[in-house]
Amino acid sequence: MNESAVPSTTPRPAWLLPIWSLAQREIVRFLRQRSRLIGAIGQPLIFWILFGAGLHGTFQLQGTSANDVSFQEYFLPGVAIMIVLFTSIFASISVIQDRHEGFLQGVLVSPVPRSSIVLGKVLGGTLLALVQSALFLVLAPVLQLVGLAPAIQLNLTLAGTSGALLFLTLVAIGLNSLGYLFAWKIDSVQGYHGIMSVVLLPMWLMSGAFFPGDQSPWLRVVMRLNPLTYGVAGLRQCVSSNPNVVGDLPSIPLCLAVLFLFSFICLAADVWLTRRDQGV
Amino acid sequence: MSAAIVVTSVSHRYGERLALNDVSFDVAQGEIFGLLGPNGGGKSTLLKILSTLLPLQTGSIQLAGFDLASQADAIRHTLAVTFQHPSLDIKLTVGENLRHQGHLYGLSGQILTTRIQKVMSQLNIADRERDYAETLSGGLKRRVEIAKCLLHNPAILLLDEPSTGLDPAARNDLWNVLSEVRQEENVTVLVTTHLMEEADRCDRLGILDHGQLIALGAPSEIRSTVGGNSITIDPLDILQLSSEFEQQNIAFRQVGGEIRIEDVQSTTELTRLIDTYSQQFRSITLGKPSLEDAFIKLTGRRISEDTTDA
């Protein structure tokens, strides 16, 4: 067989077109399944209101006085990250469903580069996560008007807003790539729920999203090792203009560096895995 | 005529289990080739290897002139595959499914629109373009899937048990479609099946059992290996009847709960059996050799018990 004849007889596989096509499919599917919308944004919103009301007056950040920071104000970026997490989980579960329904096999026998398959999935999940979490950050402060949220000091500058979008995007890429990694290896949705409970949710809990955790020495260490901590910290510094909230969080450049690295490693692992296991 | 598929000495192991054992055959261009065999015989493994989903362990395979081991990407451009489960996205419409499929093969814009119109009219599904895939019947889903496959003008079409879940009418329809497509596009078709009446519609067949190719040829050639007609008896008491046959030196074979006498030369043999053993059977039939008979002769077993559903 003449190796050099191959490129001239077969078209170059498209790279960008399949990425966009697969991502678009994720979005269309999402919009056609209303229950996913409710699950991904409704639950975090309810958590935010209920925890805010429940812990009202009992929450106090270290080094601040009682009414400097309400729990809801502290929890706001945490809930945005929670929405990103839930959306990423739902999006990556679709890898398992695609495998069961045979759609994935159809994609794997096509000449699409394996990296396009990964990037298509991750891009779809990322766009969904970004839109929903941004929507939450816009809507949540409006709840002040109806008494479901206390006063919140938001950083409404251009730098703050674009920084927040950048952090949400990076966290979404990282979590979607991480979710893909699990979903590729697990062959049932039930199994994936197990991973969600013991890995993904604790990862979120130990990111400073829900509590500062800096009073426990071991928790402090775990949190410093958790890449999601840098997502929450970066986002918090971008959305809040309350000096008491920001405290001694990791610097923004450090947060960006960790998230870039984390997303890159997860994406690379996804591509490697998808190339190695040819299919089935 | 040049061969579109050349399989040479292919073996495949899952750990200790040998799923394919030194399988070799060729498929000519434009041929409909069937792989017949019981479930677990190795058909699906071979199909997965051919469709680049499983790595080739030993042996070599050429598809449309490309070497599978070194040119998988080139092969993916010329190949189309349908699996047992339809690979349609049920939340999307027929048109959307086709559009996404086209994108995977680098087709877009006006070229893609033209191709979609063409395959939809070819498979008679143009009026379903806006229907959600989940609302379609099994037979229509198969049609859409074949339409998906033809979008990129493949040279080779692989179908894994395409009639799974189809009623006999839809199955017949599927085969008519396959014949038309083969004629219009000169595409080579390889199909796996465990149904005899499907196997009979192929140009040539390979029979796979326990990972080995035990027969290869046109259905008529394979049937002719059985010899003459055969008599099948459904006995009331198989032990009693078989021991009587042994005493009478009648050559027979026990298959499942039935007794078969092969290569029957004249009808007098049948009438003699009816007269002599009239109290001992529920039914007695004389049949021309079928592929099932050939399989029984080769293996001593029926291909599967659920082939009577047609």
Interface residues (C-beta under 8 A of the other chain):
Chain A: M1 E3 V6 T9 T10 P11 R12 P13 A14 L17 P18 W20 S21 L22 Q24 R25 V28 R29 R32 Q33 H100 E101 G102 F103 Q105 G106 V107 L108 V109 S110 P111 V112 Q278 G279 V280
Chain B: K48 S51 T52 L53 L54 P55 Q62 G65 F66 D67 S70 Q71 D73 A74 R76 H77 T78 L79 V81 F83 Q84 H85 P86 S87 L88 D89 I90 K91 L92 E96 R99 H100 Q101 H103 L104 Y105 G106 S108 K148
